[in-house]
Amino acid sequence: MPATIRDVAKASGVHVSTVSRAFSAPQLVNAETRAHVLAAAEELGYRPNRAARALITGRTHNIGLIVADIANPFFPPLIKAAESHARGRDYHVFVADTNEDAGVEEELVLALAKQVDGVLLCSPRMSNTQIEQLSREVPLVVVNRPVPGLPAVVMDVAQGARLAVEHLVSLGHREIALLGGPRGSWTNREIRRAATLAARTAGAELVVLGPNAPTEESGSAQAEAVLRAGVSAVLAYNDLMAVGLIDALDHRGVKVPDQISVVGIDDTALSRRTRPMLTTVATPTAAAGRAAVDMLLQHGDDRRTTALVTLQTELVIRDSSGPGPHRTAGPGRRQQPPVDGVASESRE
């Protein structure tokens, strides 16, 4: 017969209520007493009934985590980090995928509301008004987008976009394309705003191509538009689009970075496996997952908090960015054939 809470109380020499608090409200129990209770529970093989505990405490010890596209390599590190971090705090995480659909997003939040203590909403596509209304149903922490009046964890993609454009300009690129992301995406707006400002400040021209779905297929589909634009470098909304573009350019006989430089955003595992290895902006997705869990557990009962955590991004320079047509050729470099009238250079 499985061990009961009374068995644990008897074995540890405390009252049943003390055993209950040791599991449901450990902060109310002396550390030495709790350690004694947990040791007795472990020896007896006792596991608390989560459903019963929820009835007593009003907490399920479950967290919902909703992502825009679980197939996007941006999200798995975030999910894994959030799950591991939550587990260390005796919480379970339920993961759901919206497939970039704002309607599905809303349905999932409402479906999870009664089953979890809060929801981490990652890269949402809903409007701020919709998100604020849903926060009245269940505590929310928004990841990768600030929403007025709600706790949020964001990555400074504007800083990353600025660094990427400055890097390309320093290599001699003055005609740059930006492959935009999804319509309505806060990240897309931030990247566009920062890239536009950085290009203008440097005296470079930025051509925006988009909006686009944040997929490899979208990157491939924009190859012809990139060539028609006559640019010598491209900044893509994410690594997936950058890899799709590189593959499509290669099929057209256009070499990266010899003829066109390409920079992505996210620093996913894919960026290190593609050839050439992708220059990209590293976004701290795992840190965002852990921070979001901490924020939910700290502020879950205060739905009016405006807590905001901003995580820094950084440029990771690899092989997909090279000298542009406005950089003077020096030792070890040679002028390359033009692509649609734009000359470029290569490292040897």
Order of alpha helices (4+ residues) and beta strands (2+ residues): alpha-alpha-alpha-alpha-beta-alpha-beta-alpha-beta-alpha-beta-beta-alpha-beta-alpha-beta-alpha-alpha-beta-alpha-beta-alpha-beta-alpha-beta-beta-beta-beta
